[in-house]
Amino acid sequence: MRNPFRALASANYRRYWLGQSVSLLGTWLQQVAMGWLAWRLSGSPALLGLIGFCANAGVLVLGPFAGVLVDRIDRRRALWTTQCLAAVQAGGLAALTLAGRIEVWHLVALALALGAISALDLPLRQALQAELVGDRTLLPNAIALNSLSFNVARALGPALAGALVAALGEGVCFALNALSYVAVLAALARIDWPPPPPRAPPVPFAEHWREGLRYARDFAPLAAALGLLAPLSLAVGPYATLMPVVAREVYGGGPHTLGWLLSAAGAGAIAGTLALAARERSSGYERIAAASALAAATGLLGLAAEPPYALALGMMMLIGGGMMTTAAALNSLLQTVVEPRLRGRAMSLYVLAFAGVFPLGALMSGLLAGHFGVQATLALAGLGALAVVLHYLRRLPRLSARLAGEYRRLDLDG
């Protein structure tokens, strides 16, 4: 085990990480407040699923093409653009809510706008990490720290959002998220950006896109990672969409209960990603992903059994910790072994598998919960996640053998 914050020795990455950490807290304030507002306006689990679908539909539809753009455009300018657009989206949401004019269709439209922005922003930020850190051996630690900041915000944000919604209303959370982007833009202004890599000869967009798909099909570590992450995200990812229903109908609570349930998931994710950040080795992430995915499936099945509230918090820790540690472990694995010239396209497929399938799961879970109840929906999702993990475990020995060869080729520990 080593210093879990060693990647912050890179000044560029440190500035980026601090700015993103502030913004992520605002993102969680908005996400929780948006879910609660949708539930308050409609009382419909199906609408919660629709909002979750819209917020990520852009990643699902545009994600496979966004990676080609990331490999072809000026990433610094693109990141400036996405952050400014996200600030405008949050500001519009705040203005409508504080003015008392917010309606359900506003939530749907603004969620769709955020999804379109995220389609480019997410793979862009993933691909930029390698450039900002500089030292390849620090890249897994930087990825773990990025996940850690996400999960710290995930632990603190919902509880804070619950208190703010109860005291001041949802509009304040949206306004604070809009302000949080100032930290990101200030950090981007201070980064000493490395010179862009030499431009390759122009290649048709469609050919670049097909090349990325062929790489995902033929490169076994990428294919295996996507094969675990996509169905697991479909089954486990939408659990947060149903939490307003669980908080109100299962445990008889309000915004505070919702905040603590989601914060428990964040606390579990902090523990998992902090352990990843402290790892010495560059290998073994495929096995960590298997164990973490199994923990997420177990937690989901436990929550479906409608346990006492204290035990439900423990199940949420397993779900959040398992899901986020799986994603972070696979991210570290891929960023280490993929070809640099294909990183944007590879990471766009990773984002598609992690966040892009979420809208389908959110939509399905909302519809199922509306017809069969939230506990039956959680149980079905848990069984699906367990089946996915068992299939991955069957492929694990061959995957580990292939990765050992990749680590030797890259002169990393294996």
Secondary structure by P-SEA (a helix, b strand, c coil): ccccccccccaaaaaaaaaaaaaaaaaaaaaaaaaaaaaaacccaaaaaaaaaaacccccccaaaaaaaaaccaaaaaaaaaaaaaaaaaaaaaaaaaaccccaaaaaaaaaaaaaaaaaaaaaaaaacccccccccaaaaaaaaaaaaaaaaaaaaaaaaaaaaacccaaaaaaaaaaaaaaaaaaaaaccccccccccccccaaaaaaaaaaaaaccaaaaaaaaaaaaaaacccccccaaaaaacccccccaaaaaaaaaaaaaaaaaaaaaaaacccccaaaaaaaaaaaaaaaaaaaaaacccaaaaaaaaaaaaaaaaaaaaaaaaaaaacccccaaaaaaaaaaaaaccaaaaaaaaaaaaaacccaaaaaaaaaaaaaaaaaaaaaaaaaaaaaaaaaaaaacccc
